[in-house]
């Protein structure tokens, strides 16, 4: 059962919806959500970004070349949802967007989920992903289950689990008077070469002790949740999401010993950039970028705050792994009874 912020139905209930508007199925899915919410007296909050089909600023400049075949777009129409009977508010995508909401519902794939997590994280509101894309590892359900999912949400028939996140700090010894740059990540922090030329010379460190120095395209520091994302593509292991650990994965390293490391969740993982080499940047979940000058140091630790995950009666992670990656399991007979 969910941790209900609204005691016994007192006050109002409100869901924030963050949608990927590049797929036609989003229109039908939004209508289903609106009908369920209207019937239950639950308000909806929509992000203004999702109500626009194209960037108005681009269309306003006639000197900007317009793609003759723009990407498919199916923006959310608040007026149409209101005509169904839903109470709809449009909000900006700011850290306070999810405040006062019971749940953030994500319609889309993993990229949309990470965009929604930026809004849910500061407000400590749980997130539920409904996959409209292809893989959608972070999603809890598929689009064809939206009616069932909404019935469970409205009846509060769900549970909330924490997923660990990472805090990242960039320390530049050349600028001791400036405050360190900081951010956070649900999936990973990718410390990458700023240019496509040559390699990034770096040293990895765990708990104050050096581990290995090498040249590489970069290094990834990942949570278990992010192990099936960028870290997996770079050769890291799959980690079950209820595991608590920090994963370190070099990316295209030029070294004999540059293998993935799985450290304690209490570890401090650091990456030092050679002061005589190239500069880098730290990319958090592919969305938030911090500059990392040559000679700077990147420190990553487990965050004290988690992203709250809505769990309904979904398949176990093992089944999801097999389905999403289409893994061969022919010949399995199971445990004898």
C-alpha positions in Angstrom: 0.0 0.0 0.0 1.3 3.5 -0.8 2.5 6.0 1.7 -0.5 8.3 1.2 0.1 12.0 1.8 -3.6 12.7 1.8 -5.1 11.3 5.0 -8.3 9.3 4.3 -9.2 11.3 1.3 -8.9 14.7 3.0 -8.0 17.5 0.7 -7.4 17.0 -3.0 -5.4 14.4 -4.9 -3.3 15.4 -7.9 -1.1 13.5 -10.4 1.6 15.2 -12.5 2.0 13.7 -16.0 5.2 14.0 -18.0 4.7 12.7 -21.6 6.8 11.9 -24.7 4.7 13.5 -27.4 6.6 11.9 -30.3 4.3 8.8 -30.4 0.7 8.7 -31.4 -0.2 6.3 -28.6 0.3 9.2 -26.1 -3.0 10.8 -27.1 -5.1 7.7 -26.4 -3.1 7.0 -23.2 -3.6 10.6 -21.9 -7.4 10.3 -22.6 -7.5 7.1 -20.6 -5.7 8.8 -17.7 -8.0 11.8 -17.8 -11.1 9.7 -17.8 -10.0 7.7 -14.7 -9.0 10.9 -12.9 -12.2 12.7 -13.8 -14.3 9.8 -12.5 -12.3 9.7 -9.2 -12.1 13.5 -8.7 -8.3 13.4 -9.0 -6.7 16.6 -10.5 -4.1 16.4 -13.3 -1.0 18.6 -13.7 0.6 18.8 -17.2 4.0 20.2 -18.0 3.8 23.1 -20.5 6.6 21.7 -22.6 4.4 18.7 -23.4 1.6 20.9 -24.8 3.7 22.4 -27.6 4.2 20.6 -30.9 7.3 22.5 -32.0 9.7 25.2 -30.6 7.9 28.5 -31.3 11.1 30.3 -31.2 12.5 28.3 -34.1 9.3 28.8 -36.2 9.5 32.6 -35.5 12.8 32.9 -37.2 12.5 32.7 -41.0 16.2 32.5 -41.4 16.3 29.2 -39.6 16.1 26.2 -41.9 13.0 24.1 -41.1 13.1 20.4 -41.5 10.7 19.5 -44.4 9.9 16.2 -42.5 9.8 17.2 -38.8 9.6 14.5 -36.1 6.1 13.2 -35.4 4.4 15.2 -32.7 1.3 14.6 -30.7 1.2 17.4 -28.0 -1.0 17.1 -25.0 -4.2 19.2 -25.4 -5.3 20.4 -21.9 -8.6 21.7 -23.3 -9.5 18.4 -24.8 -8.7 16.7 -21.4 -10.9 19.2 -19.7 -13.8 18.5 -22.1 -13.5 14.9 -20.9 -14.2 16.1 -17.4 -10.7 16.2 -16.0 -9.5 19.1 -13.9 -6.2 20.1 -15.6 -3.5 22.6 -14.5 -0.5 23.4 -16.8 2.8 24.0 -15.0 6.3 24.9 -16.0 9.1 22.4 -15.7 10.8 23.7 -12.6 12.0 22.0 -9.4 8.7 22.9 -7.7 6.5 21.4 -10.5 5.7 18.2 -8.6 5.1 19.7 -5.2 1.7 18.7 -3.7 1.3 15.8 -6.2 0.8 12.3 -5.0 2.5 10.6 -8.0 4.4 11.6 -11.2 3.2 9.5 -14.1 5.6 9.1 -17.0 4.4 8.3 -20.5 7.4 7.4 -22.7 10.7 5.7 -22.5 13.7 5.9 -20.3 14.6 9.5 -21.5 11.2 10.8 -20.6 11.5 9.0 -17.2 14.8 10.7 -16.5 13.2 14.1 -17.4 10.3 13.4 -15.0 12.7 12.3 -12.3 14.2 15.8 -12.3 10.8 17.1 -11.2 10.0 14.3 -8.8 13.4 14.2 -7.0 13.4 17.6 -5.3 9.7 17.2 -4.3 10.3 13.6 -3.1 7.2 12.5 -5.0 7.2 8.8 -6.3 7.4 8.2 -10.1 5.5 5.6 -12.2 6.7 4.9 -15.7 4.3 3.7 -18.5 6.3 2.6 -21.5 5.4 4.1 -24.9 8.8 3.3 -26.5 10.8 0.3 -27.4 12.8 -0.9 -24.4 11.7 1.3 -21.5 13.7 -0.4 -18.8 12.7 2.2 -16.2 9.0 1.8 -16.9 6.8 -0.2 -14.5 4.1 -1.0 -17.1 3.3 -1.0 -20.8 0.8 1.3 -22.5 -1.7 -1.5 -23.0 -2.1 -1.7 -19.2 -2.9 1.9 -18.6 -6.5 1.3 -17.4 -5.4 -1.4 -14.9 -2.5 0.9 -13.7 -4.8 3.9 -13.2 -7.3 1.8 -11.2 -4.5 0.7 -8.9 -3.2 4.3 -8.5 -6.6 5.7 -7.8 -7.3 3.0 -5.2 -3.8 3.5 -3.7 -3.1 -0.2 -4.5 0.6 0.2 -5.0 3.8 0.4 -3.0 6.8 2.8 -3.0 10.4 1.7 -3.1 13.5 3.9 -2.9 16.1 3.8 -5.7 19.6 5.0 -4.7 21.0 8.1 -6.4 24.5 9.6 -6.6 25.8 13.0 -5.7 28.6 14.4 -7.8 31.0 17.3 -6.9 33.6 18.8 -9.3 36.5 20.4 -7.4 38.9 22.6 -9.4 42.2 23.3 -7.5 43.0 26.1 -9.9 39.9 28.0 -8.5 40.0 27.5 -4.8 37.8 30.5 -4.1 34.9 29.3 -6.3 32.3 26.9 -4.8 32.5 23.3 -6.3 29.9 22.5 -9.0 27.4 19.9 -7.8 24.6 17.7 -9.3 23.0 14.3 -8.9 22.1 11.3 -11.0 19.7 8.4 -10.9 21.4 6.4 -13.7 25.0 7.5 -14.0 27.6 10.2 -14.1 29.6 10.0 -17.3 32.9 11.8 -17.1 33.8 12.2 -20.8 36.5 13.8 -23.0 35.4 17.2 -24.1 36.7 16.7 -27.6 36.7 13.8 -30.1 40.5 14.0 -30.5 42.8 11.8 -28.5 42.1 10.3 -25.1 41.3 11.6 -21.6 44.1 10.9 -19.2 42.7 10.1 -15.7 43.2 8.3 -12.5 40.4 6.5 -10.7 40.3 6.4 -6.9 38.1 4.5 -4.3 38.0 5.5 -0.7 41.0 7.7 -0.9 43.3 5.2 -2.6 44.3 5.2 -6.3 43.1 2.2 -8.3 44.3 2.8 -11.9 45.6 5.4 -14.3 44.7 5.2 -18.0 43.7 7.0 -21.1 40.1 6.6 -22.2 37.1 8.2 -23.8 35.9 8.6 -20.2 34.6 6.7 -17.2 31.1 6.1 -15.9 30.0 5.9 -12.3 26.6 4.2 -12.1 23.9 3.1 -9.7 22.3 -0.4 -10.0 19.4 1.3 -11.7 21.7 2.7 -14.4 23.6 -0.5 -14.9 21.3 -1.5 -17.8 21.8 1.9 -19.5 25.1 3.7 -20.6 27.2 1.5 -18.2 25.9 -1.7 -19.8 26.7 -0.4 -23.3 30.3 0.4 -22.1 30.7 -3.2 -20.9 29.5 -3.1 -17.3 27.6 -5.8 -15.6 23.8 -5.9 -15.1 23.0 -5.2 -11.4 19.6 -6.0 -9.9 18.0 -2.6 -8.9 17.4 -3.6 -5.3 21.2 -4.0 -4.9 23.0 -1.2 -3.1 26.4 -0.6 -4.8 28.3 1.9 -7.0 29.5 0.7 -10.4 32.6 2.2 -12.1 33.0 1.4 -15.8 35.9 2.8 -18.0 34.7 3.7 -21.5 37.0 2.6 -24.3 40.1 2.5 -22.1 43.6 2.2 -23.4 45.0 0.1 -20.5 45.5 -3.5 -19.5 43.7 -3.1 -16.2 40.6 -1.0 -16.8 37.8 -3.3 -15.9 34.5 -2.5 -14.3 34.5 -2.2 -10.5 31.6 -2.7 -8.1 32.2 -0.8 -4.9 30.4 -0.4 -1.6 27.5 2.0 -1.5 29.4 3.8 1.2 32.5 4.3 -1.0 33.7 7.7 -2.2 34.6 7.2 -5.9 36.9 9.9 -7.4 38.2 10.6 -10.9 41.2 13.0 -11.3 41.8 14.5 -14.7 45.5 15.0 -15.7 46.3 18.6 -15.3 48.6 18.5 -18.4 46.0 16.8 -20.6 42.6 17.4 -22.0 39.6 18.8 -20.1 36.4 16.9 -19.6 32.7 17.3 -18.6 30.5 15.3 -16.3 27.1 14.4 -17.7 24.5 13.4 -15.2 21.8 11.1 -16.6 22.5 12.5 -20.1 20.8 15.8 -19.0 22.8 17.9 -16.5 26.4 18.9 -17.5 29.2 20.1 -15.3 32.5 21.3 -16.7 35.6 19.4 -15.5 38.8 21.4 -16.4 42.1 19.7 -16.8 43.5 19.1 -13.3 40.1 19.0 -11.7 38.7 16.2 -9.5 35.3 14.6 -9.7 33.9 13.0 -6.5 30.9 10.7 -6.4 29.1 9.4 -3.4 25.7 7.9 -2.6 23.1 10.6 -2.1 21.1 10.8 1.1 18.0 11.3 -1.0 16.5 8.6 -3.2 14.2 8.6 -6.2 10.9 7.1 -5.0 9.7 4.4 -7.3 6.0 3.3 -7.7 5.7 -0.5 -7.8 2.5 -2.2 -8.8 2.2 -6.0 -9.2 4.7 -6.1 -12.1 7.0 -8.8 -13.4 10.2 -9.5 -11.5 13.4 -7.9 -12.7 14.6 -11.2 -14.2 11.6 -11.5 -16.5 11.9 -7.9 -17.5 15.6 -8.4 -18.3 14.8 -11.4 -20.6 11.9 -9.6 -22.3 13.6 -6.2 -22.9 16.8 -7.7 -24.2 15.0 -10.6 -26.0 17.3 -13.1 -24.3 17.2 -16.7 -25.4 15.8 -19.0 -22.6 14.9 -22.0 -24.8 15.6 -25.3 -23.0 14.9 -24.0 -19.5 12.8 -26.5 -17.5 12.8 -24.8 -14.2 13.3 -26.2 -10.7 11.9 -29.7 -10.2 8.9 -29.9 -8.0 
